[in-house]
Amino acid sequence: WDHQRHPWTVRSGGKGSGIYKSTDGGDNWEKLEKGLPKLMGKIGVDVSRADSEVLFAVVEAKDKGGVYRSDNAGKSWSQVSKDRITQTRSWYYMEIYTDPNNVDVVYVMNAPFLKSIDGGKTFRPIPVPHGDQHDLWINPMDSKVMINANDGGSNVSFDGGRSWSQQSNQVTAQFYRVIADNQFPYRVYGGQQDNSTVSIASRTNGRAIGQKDWHAVAGGESAFITFDNFNEPSMIYGGSYQGNISSFNTKSKITKDIMSYPMMGLGTEPSEMKYRFNWNAPIVASRNRPGIIYHGGNVVFKSDDNGINWEVISEDLTRNDKEKQGPGGIPITNEAAGGENYNTISYMAVSDHEIGVLYVGTDDGRLHITKSDGDTWEEITPPNIGESLINSIEVSQHDAGTAWVVVTKYKWNDNKPYLFETTDYGKTWTAYNKGFNKDYFVRVVREDPLVKGLLYAGTENGLFVSRSKSEGWHPMQLNLPVCPINDLYIQDNDLIVATSGRAFWILDDLTVLQESASGYDENKAVVFRPKPTVKYGINGGRSAPSTAGQNPLPGVIIDYHLPEDSLEIELIIRDDSGIAIRSYSSEKDSKAPEKRLLPTHKGVNRINWNLRTEQLPKIKGLRLLTSLNGHSVPPGLYTATLKVDGDSSKANIVVLPYPHIEADGRDYDAQYTLLNNVRDVFSDIHNQVNYSNEVVSQLKLQSKFLKKDSTYSDLTELSDSIIGDIEKWKSELIQPKQKTFQDIINFPNQLNAELANLSQRVDGLDPIVTQGAKDRYSDLSKAWDGLKSVLIKIYNGPLQAYQDKYLEMKVPIIHKRTE
């Protein structure tokens, strides 16, 4: 639209291409041709806000491509720039924008960000944080304020493009595929659009998942990734466009090219290639034969020596339609980066049940299976899918002959979901689409590894779940951003999601969905059995900078179902001997108002037990460097009991040791015993200080009235002496002068702080207690024994004398006013 609200449109590519204008709201259109090339490809047009008579167009053309200008509302045009940089990669980029306040300032979005200050005659590149420019917004009130969108995200300028905001403050990665290994913590892998591959920790022992927790591995932006060994990969394989594939040695950190038939590919028409590869060419590994990998082109390649040698084990499995293997981006500019290659293998899946069973799908709608590791192939394409993209294949984790195939036809302007199921190795297929929105085309489906028939689907518009074919699909978005879901993977009973634009997300612990599929009484309160939980991340949390990855909730994630909104519920954690070590309630605790409350909503609720004992007693107004959280518990068996309105439900909890530590049960027991002992002394100190504070408060309150009558002078003098003795005693136990976190340096730390510090030092993942820690505890506990005896003497001596004298003098309970 121009500022007079007249619509403009362009029709790009071949016959009928051109620039059109309407003056009646779009009912009738006038083609503007004078001065423009006859055959045009892609066209970008902008009407100047500063002067609606001035238009700029960037035009893809064979001989006269470049930038054109009109000063008479499009009646005639003149070419102002022939600079080829303005129209290269026109298949993907090539937009033009005018400064709203200056008719001579023009911007062209291409692979570089281009700017002209002389009415489009000359352009110079403007540095921006990332390449591949797609869009630009200019503030109409202030041209210095701009927002640029590119393949890396977006960036803002407040000075006309001289400087830009960074992109590392945005969670905007696009991942094509996702896979994870079996390590603990497991690592998540994927290739991110216009950037590197990523191997990132799924969780850390600290506050967040940060930059130090990820690194690039093999492959490039469009990578499928797999491993030689899922348990602890020593070789990681990753692909990229044009059939590029490399290996990454996790020990040497060396990346090696292992392409089966090295060729550049860029600029080459697919019909001229020996092998054609999809932009997102699949790479898969055999789990039951470690070391064997497969790579898909238009044929299937197999290697058993880390990609040094490849064997072609199939014929061309595509339609191999030569008419569709010409240049991309026709009719003018060839786009041959690899994204437009057609008649290629788009997905492969290896069966975990039987050696040599491999499913292969193509981007032109063919599906094959081999049960002999490539010796023979059988076409098993679902009926009537026509030309289409087979985007994912899922072989059942529970039944060798069952599989699901996801077909997309959005490239044929068909956004309907197409998901098919077979139970006989592809001999017959049935649709599995009940419940999907008619425009939510499906990209991927995965089966739950623990519950047969429980499926998860990623669509163009979010996440869905199905418990059975008859029940169909239901949305399960939760807090997941609404965006295209490109891939799904399940590891350690977590669902990992690869999104287009919002990076990786993880749904922690699928137990509730698994129990739901198996069935439970929804009319009763139920606490679900959590997945086995490794003792890890006990010092972490979920608070993190906006650009960092969130850790899962620390400790054991506990889900429970309530049949209706409840007023009062309780959750008790017990050890294997039945001793309660932690409790949660929906009722506020006046002594610990900061204590987290249990959610009481109808349906499924979630809380986490951070693998710690009950919180330690606090002293009002006292600051400590360390928290008052309880200490961690050892690996072992525990139970969670949910109590609701007299009914209860129990679930077993398994806490596993951190696998990278060499320790046994005796080490954990010794650590836990010492931590319990430190806790008991610390708690005794705080409880005694709190009680002594009550004693002092009562003495001061009584003295307030007694000092008004000289009859009680002996009593008040004794009271003052006792208060002085107690305050002196307290000064060796606590440090009330520490009011800020910096005061830890300014005033001496006393016995309680030293005990808390010792507990924090001992309470690590490695359970082996040092001799120094044992010695320090011995000294601190002896110091408390001595100070506690001092307090007992005060109570048994002066304080008892005060009470005896108080009773002897028959001090009235209610003091009369003397005024």
RODRENKOL-457369 format. One line per 8 residues: number of its first residue (from 0); their letters; for each residue y, z, x of C-alpha. Coordinates in steps of 0.2 Angstrom, whole numbers. Last residue first. Example, Ala and Ser with C-alpha at 12.3 -4.5 7.8 and 13.67 -1.06 7.14 Angstrom:
1	sa	-5:36:68 | -22:39:62
//
This chain:
818	etrkhiip	36:436:0 | 19:444:5 | 8:433:-5 | -9:440:-7 | -24:434:4 | -40:430:-5 | -56:435:4 | -49:452:8
810	vkmelykd	-52:459:25 | -64:473:24 | -60:480:41 | -78:482:45 | -82:465:38 | -69:456:50 | -75:468:64 | -93:462:62
802	qyaqlpgn	-87:444:61 | -76:445:76 | -90:454:86 | -102:440:81 | -89:427:88 | -86:437:104 | -105:439:109 | -119:430:100
794	yikilvsk	-108:414:96 | -99:414:113 | -116:418:122 | -124:404:112 | -110:392:118 | -113:397:136 | -131:394:134 | -127:377:128
786	lgdwaksl	-117:374:143 | -132:378:155 | -145:368:145 | -132:354:144 | -131:353:163 | -150:354:165 | -151:339:153 | -138:330:164
778	dsyrdkag	-147:333:180 | -164:328:173 | -157:313:165 | -149:307:182 | -166:310:191 | -175:299:179 | -162:286:179 | -163:286:198
770	qtvipdlg	-182:284:198 | -180:268:189 | -187:265:172 | -197:249:169 | -193:243:152 | -185:226:156 | -176:221:141 | -163:235:143
762	dvrqslna	-160:252:137 | -160:262:153 | -142:257:157 | -136:260:140 | -145:277:139 | -137:282:155 | -119:277:149 | -122:287:133
754	leanlqnp	-127:302:143 | -112:301:155 | -101:299:140 | -108:315:132 | -106:325:148 | -88:321:152 | -78:306:157 | -63:310:167
746	fniidqft	-46:303:161 | -37:287:166 | -50:275:168 | -59:277:151 | -42:278:145 | -42:259:145 | -52:258:129 | -38:268:120
738	kqkpqile	-37:286:114 | -46:295:128 | -38:312:128 | -53:319:118 | -65:320:133 | -81:328:128 | -94:340:135 | -84:350:149
730	skwkeidg	-69:351:138 | -79:358:124 | -82:374:133 | -64:376:137 | -60:373:118 | -74:386:113 | -67:399:125 | -49:397:119
722	iisdslet	-54:398:101 | -64:414:105 | -49:421:113 | -37:417:99 | -49:425:86 | -50:441:97 | -31:442:97 | -32:438:78
714	ldsytsdk	-44:453:75 | -34:465:86 | -18:460:77 | -26:463:59 | -14:477:54 | 0:467:60 | 0:457:44 | 7:439:44
706	klfksqlk	-5:435:58 | -20:437:46 | -14:423:35 | -14:408:48 | -28:418:58 | -40:414:44 | -36:395:44 | -37:395:63
698	lqsvvens	-54:404:63 | -61:392:50 | -55:377:60 | -62:384:76 | -79:386:68 | -79:369:60 | -75:362:77 | -89:372:84
690	ynvqnhid	-101:363:72 | -95:346:77 | -97:351:95 | -114:357:92 | -119:341:83 | -111:330:96 | -121:340:110 | -137:340:101
682	sfvdrvnn	-136:321:97 | -133:318:116 | -148:329:121 | -159:321:108 | -154:303:112 | -157:306:130 | -174:312:126 | -178:297:115
674	lltyqady	-172:285:128 | -183:294:141 | -198:292:129 | -194:274:124 | -194:269:143 | -210:278:146 | -218:270:131 | -212:253:136
666	drgdaeih	-219:255:154 | -236:262:147 | -237:247:136 | -237:234:150 | -224:225:160 | -221:209:168 | -206:201:159 | -204:183:154
658	pyplvvin	-213:185:137 | -201:198:129 | -212:210:121 | -217:207:102 | -212:216:87 | -223:214:72 | -217:220:55 | -228:224:40
650	akssdgdv	-221:223:23 | -220:236:9 | -214:236:-8 | -208:252:-18 | -205:256:-36 | -195:272:-41 | -179:262:-46 | -180:251:-30
642	kltatylg	-187:257:-14 | -191:244:0 | -202:249:14 | -202:240:31 | -217:244:42 | -219:244:61 | -231:238:74 | -227:237:92
634	ppvshgnl	-215:232:105 | -203:246:110 | -188:252:100 | -170:250:105 | -158:264:106 | -147:270:92 | -129:263:90 | -115:275:94
626	stllrlgk	-106:262:105 | -101:264:123 | -84:267:130 | -82:282:119 | -68:287:108 | -67:304:99 | -56:305:83 | -71:312:72
618	ikplqetr	-86:316:83 | -100:304:79 | -119:307:76 | -130:293:83 | -135:278:73 | -154:278:68 | -166:269:80 | -163:251:85
610	lnwnirnv	-173:235:83 | -158:226:75 | -165:227:58 | -157:212:49 | -152:210:31 | -156:196:18 | -155:195:-1 | -166:185:-12
602	gkhtpllr	-163:185:-31 | -152:197:-41 | -139:205:-29 | -140:222:-21 | -135:219:-3 | -139:234:8 | -124:243:15 | -120:243:34
594	kepaksdk	-114:260:41 | -96:261:44 | -94:275:32 | -105:286:42 | -103:304:36 | -98:298:19 | -114:287:18 | -111:273:5
586	essysria	-125:269:-6 | -134:252:-4 | -145:260:8 | -153:257:26 | -165:268:35 | -171:268:53 | -184:278:63 | -195:285:49
578	igsddrii	-211:291:56 | -227:283:49 | -237:283:65 | -235:264:67 | -216:266:66 | -206:267:50 | -192:257:44 | -184:262:27
570	leielsde	-175:251:15 | -166:259:0 | -159:253:-16 | -146:259:-29 | -137:249:-42 | -148:234:-44 | -144:217:-49 | -160:209:-56
562	plhydiiv	-177:205:-51 | -173:209:-33 | -181:199:-18 | -181:204:0 | -178:196:16 | -179:205:33 | -173:197:49 | -179:207:64
554	gplpnqga	-168:209:79 | -151:202:81 | -145:190:67 | -147:172:74 | -135:168:88 | -120:157:84 | -116:142:95 | -98:143:103
546	tspasrgg	-83:133:97 | -77:145:85 | -79:159:97 | -93:171:93 | -97:186:83 | -116:185:78 | -122:199:89 | -131:203:105
538	nigykvtp	-137:219:113 | -154:218:105 | -155:199:109 | -173:200:113 | -188:210:107 | -198:196:100 | -200:195:82 | -216:191:72
530	kprfvvak	-210:182:56 | -204:194:43 | -216:200:29 | -206:199:13 | -199:214:3 | -202:212:-15 | -194:220:-31 | -203:215:-46
522	nedygsas	-201:202:-60 | -202:188:-47 | -220:191:-44 | -224:181:-29 | -231:163:-26 | -237:153:-11 | -222:142:-12 | -211:157:-13
514	eqlvtldd	-219:166:1 | -216:150:12 | -198:149:6 | -195:167:10 | -204:166:27 | -193:152:33 | -186:162:47 | -169:157:54
506	liwfargs	-161:141:47 | -154:132:62 | -139:120:63 | -136:107:76 | -120:96:77 | -108:94:62 | -105:75:63 | -121:67:58
498	tavildnd	-133:82:57 | -148:88:67 | -156:102:57 | -168:115:65 | -179:125:52 | -186:141:60 | -204:147:59 | -205:147:78
490	qiyldnip	-201:129:78 | -198:117:63 | -189:100:66 | -177:90:55 | -167:74:57 | -152:64:53 | -144:76:40 | -129:67:33
482	cvplnlqm	-115:80:28 | -112:95:17 | -110:109:29 | -125:121:29 | -120:138:21 | -134:137:8 | -138:119:5 | -155:120:-2
474	phwgesks	-156:106:-16 | -172:105:-26 | -185:92:-25 | -200:89:-36 | -210:102:-46 | -225:90:-48 | -225:85:-30 | -225:103:-25
466	rsvflgne	-214:116:-16 | -200:104:-13 | -185:107:-2 | -168:98:0 | -154:97:13 | -138:88:12 | -129:72:7 | -137:58:17
458	tgayllgk	-153:66:15 | -164:78:25 | -180:84:17 | -191:99:18 | -208:100:12 | -220:114:6 | -237:104:3 | -248:115:14
450	vlpdervv	-239:131:20 | -239:137:38 | -233:121:47 | -220:117:33 | -220:98:31 | -205:87:37 | -195:74:28 | -181:63:35
442	rvfydknf	-167:51:30 | -167:51:11 | -155:41:1 | -144:53:-10 | -137:40:-23 | -150:43:-37 | -149:62:-34 | -166:68:-28
434	gknyatwt	-176:78:-41 | -192:67:-42 | -193:56:-26 | -211:57:-20 | -217:39:-24 | -236:36:-22 | -245:26:-8 | -263:20:-6
426	kgydttef	-272:14:10 | -260:23:20 | -271:36:30 | -279:42:13 | -268:55:7 | -252:44:6 | -234:50:1 | -219:39:-1
418	lypkndnw	-200:43:0 | -187:31:-5 | -170:38:-11 | -158:26:-19 | -143:20:-8 | -146:1:-9 | -132:-9:-1 | -145:-18:10
410	kyktvvvw	-140:-7:25 | -143:8:13 | -161:3:11 | -169:18:19 | -188:22:19 | -195:39:22 | -214:39:25 | -225:54:21
402	atgadhqs	-243:57:28 | -260:64:23 | -276:58:31 | -277:72:44 | -273:87:32 | -264:103:36 | -250:98:48 | -247:82:38
394	veisnils	-241:67:47 | -222:64:45 | -214:47:47 | -196:44:48 | -183:30:46 | -193:15:40 | -178:3:38 | -180:-10:24
386	eginppti	-185:-27:21 | -196:-27:6 | -202:-10:-1 | -213:-18:-13 | -229:-9:-8 | -230:4:5 | -234:-4:22 | -252:0:28
378	eewtdgds	-254:-14:42 | -269:-10:52 | -270:-10:71 | -284:-11:83 | -286:-6:102 | -270:3:100 | -275:22:103 | -290:19:92
370	ktihlrgd	-285:25:75 | -270:13:74 | -258:13:60 | -245:0:54 | -229:1:44 | -217:-14:41 | -200:-13:33 | -187:-22:44
362	dtgvylvg	-182:-7:55 | -200:-4:59 | -213:9:57 | -228:15:68 | -241:28:65 | -253:33:79 | -270:40:79 | -278:40:96
354	iehdsvam	-285:58:97 | -286:66:80 | -278:80:71 | -261:81:80 | -257:63:73 | -244:54:83 | -228:48:74 | -218:32:78
346	ysitnyne	-201:27:71 | -189:12:72 | -199:-2:80 | -188:-18:81 | -185:-33:71 | -166:-31:73 | -154:-28:87 | -137:-24:80
338	ggaaenti	-134:-7:89 | -139:-14:106 | -122:-17:114 | -123:-35:109 | -108:-38:97 | -104:-56:99 | -86:-60:93 | -84:-75:81
330	piggpgqk	-95:-77:66 | -104:-66:68 | -104:-47:74 | -121:-48:81 | -128:-63:90 | -145:-70:85 | -161:-61:81 | -160:-63:62
322	ekdnrtld	-166:-82:62 | -180:-77:73 | -188:-66:60 | -200:-56:71 | -207:-47:55 | -211:-32:66 | -227:-26:74 | -227:-38:89
314	esivewni	-244:-35:96 | -250:-18:101 | -255:-8:117 | -242:-14:130 | -246:-3:145 | -233:5:155 | -233:11:173 | -222:24:182
306	gnddskfv	-218:31:165 | -224:49:168 | -241:43:173 | -250:41:156 | -239:27:149 | -240:18:132 | -229:4:126 | -229:-1:107
298	vngghyii	-222:-18:103 | -205:-23:95 | -199:-9:106 | -207:8:104 | -211:20:118 | -227:31:119 | -231:46:130 | -247:53:137
290	gprnrsav	-245:68:149 | -253:81:137 | -267:74:127 | -268:84:111 | -249:85:109 | -247:66:112 | -229:62:115 | -216:52:106
282	ipanwnfr	-202:40:111 | -193:30:97 | -179:17:100 | -163:23:92 | -153:7:96 | -169:-2:92 | -177:-11:106 | -182:-30:108
274	ykmespet	-194:-35:122 | -193:-51:132 | -175:-53:126 | -168:-71:121 | -170:-69:103 | -161:-52:104 | -145:-60:110 | -139:-54:127
266	glgmmpys	-122:-46:129 | -129:-30:135 | -148:-31:138 | -147:-26:156 | -165:-28:160 | -179:-17:167 | -196:-20:160 | -205:-3:156
258	midktiks	-189:7:159 | -193:22:169 | -176:27:177 | -177:43:185 | -166:59:183 | -168:73:196 | -166:91:191 | -179:95:204
250	ktnfssin	-188:108:193 | -185:101:176 | -188:83:181 | -179:72:169 | -187:55:164 | -178:39:159 | -178:26:145 | -167:11:142
242	gqysggyi	-174:1:128 | -157:-8:124 | -150:9:117 | -155:26:124 | -171:35:128 | -176:52:134 | -192:59:143 | -193:77:149
234	mspenfnd	-204:82:163 | -209:100:168 | -209:105:150 | -215:123:147 | -225:124:131 | -222:107:125 | -229:98:140 | -225:80:145
226	ftifaseg	-210:81:134 | -201:71:121 | -183:65:117 | -177:51:105 | -160:47:112 | -145:38:105 | -132:45:116 | -142:44:133
218	gavahwdk	-159:48:140 | -165:62:151 | -157:79:152 | -140:86:149 | -136:105:150 | -134:119:138 | -133:138:139 | -118:139:151
210	qgiargnt	-107:131:138 | -110:145:125 | -123:152:113 | -115:169:108 | -114:187:111 | -128:190:124 | -147:189:124 | -146:171:120
202	rsaisvts	-152:160:105 | -158:142:102 | -155:137:120 | -148:120:122 | -155:104:130 | -142:90:126 | -141:71:129 | -124:65:134
194	ndqqggyv	-110:57:124 | -105:43:113 | -117:50:99 | -127:65:104 | -145:64:110 | -156:78:106 | -165:94:112 | -167:112:106
186	rypfqnda	-173:125:118 | -186:139:112 | -181:156:117 | -195:158:121 | -203:141:126 | -212:130:113 | -201:115:115 | -189:108:102
178	ivryfqat	-185:91:95 | -170:83:86 | -164:66:82 | -148:56:80 | -136:70:84 | -117:69:80 | -106:82:88 | -91:88:78
170	vqnsqqsw	-90:107:82 | -72:106:87 | -62:116:100 | -69:105:115 | -59:91:108 | -43:95:117 | -26:93:110 | -16:78:116
162	srggdfsv	-2:74:128 | 10:59:130 | 4:53:113 | 21:54:103 | 25:72:108 | 16:83:95 | -2:75:98 | -17:80:89
154	nsggdnan	-36:76:93 | -51:71:83 | -69:70:86 | -78:62:100 | -81:44:93 | -63:43:89 | -50:50:77 | -31:52:82
146	imvksdmp	-19:63:73 | 0:61:77 | 16:71:77 | 29:62:87 | 33:50:72 | 41:65:63 | 43:63:44 | 30:50:41
138	niwldhqd	18:60:52 | 7:47:60 | -12:46:56 | -23:36:67 | -41:29:65 | -56:22:75 | -54:24:93 | -69:22:105
130	ghpvpipr	-65:33:120 | -62:52:121 | -48:64:126 | -34:51:125 | -25:41:138 | -13:28:131 | -17:10:135 | -3:-2:136
122	ftkggdis	2:-16:124 | 14:-30:125 | 22:-41:112 | 18:-30:98 | 36:-26:92 | 42:-20:109 | 36:-2:110 | 17:-7:110
114	klfpanmv	3:6:111 | -16:4:113 | -30:18:112 | -45:11:121 | -61:5:113 | -50:-2:99 | -36:6:89 | -20:-4:90
106	yvvdvnnp	-3:5:89 | 14:-2:85 | 32:3:89 | 45:-10:85 | 47:-6:67 | 52:12:71 | 52:26:58 | 34:24:51
98	dtyiemyy	27:19:67 | 15:5:63 | -4:5:63 | -17:-8:68 | -36:-6:67 | -49:-15:78 | -65:-5:80 | -84:-8:77
90	wsrtqtir	-87:-27:75 | -70:-30:84 | -78:-25:100 | -63:-35:109 | -48:-39:98 | -33:-30:105 | -40:-31:123 | -39:-50:122
82	dksvqsws	-20:-49:124 | -14:-64:114 | 2:-55:108 | 17:-59:96 | 8:-72:85 | 20:-78:71 | 17:-75:52 | 25:-82:37
74	kgandsry	26:-76:19 | 19:-60:24 | 33:-48:18 | 46:-58:27 | 47:-51:45 | 28:-55:48 | 20:-51:65 | 3:-56:73
66	vggkdkae	-8:-47:86 | -22:-55:94 | -34:-70:91 | -29:-88:93 | -44:-97:99 | -59:-89:91 | -51:-77:80 | -51:-58:77
58	vvaflves	-34:-53:70 | -23:-38:72 | -9:-39:59 | 8:-32:58 | 20:-32:43 | 39:-31:42 | 47:-34:25 | 42:-16:20
50	darsvdvg	55:-9:33 | 53:8:41 | 36:11:32 | 30:-4:41 | 15:-13:32 | -1:-12:41 | -15:-25:43 | -32:-25:52
42	ikgmlkpl	-43:-41:52 | -61:-45:57 | -66:-63:58 | -53:-77:56 | -55:-95:54 | -39:-104:50 | -28:-94:62 | -12:-87:54
34	gkelkewn	5:-95:54 | 6:-98:35 | -9:-90:27 | -5:-77:14 | -17:-77:0 | -10:-71:-17 | -19:-59:-28 | -19:-55:-46
26	dggdtsky	-24:-39:-55 | -21:-28:-40 | -7:-18:-46 | 4:-32:-51 | 12:-37:-35 | -4:-41:-25 | -6:-47:-7 | -20:-55:2
18	igsgkggs	-24:-57:21 | -38:-68:26 | -57:-72:26 | -62:-84:13 | -76:-91:24 | -80:-81:39 | -77:-62:42 | -64:-50:35
10	rvtwphrq	-56:-50:18 | -40:-40:19 | -30:-31:6 | -13:-27:1 | -7:-16:-13 | 12:-15:-19 | 18:3:-20 | 36:0:-14
2	hdw	31:10:1 | 18:-3:6 | 0:0:0
//
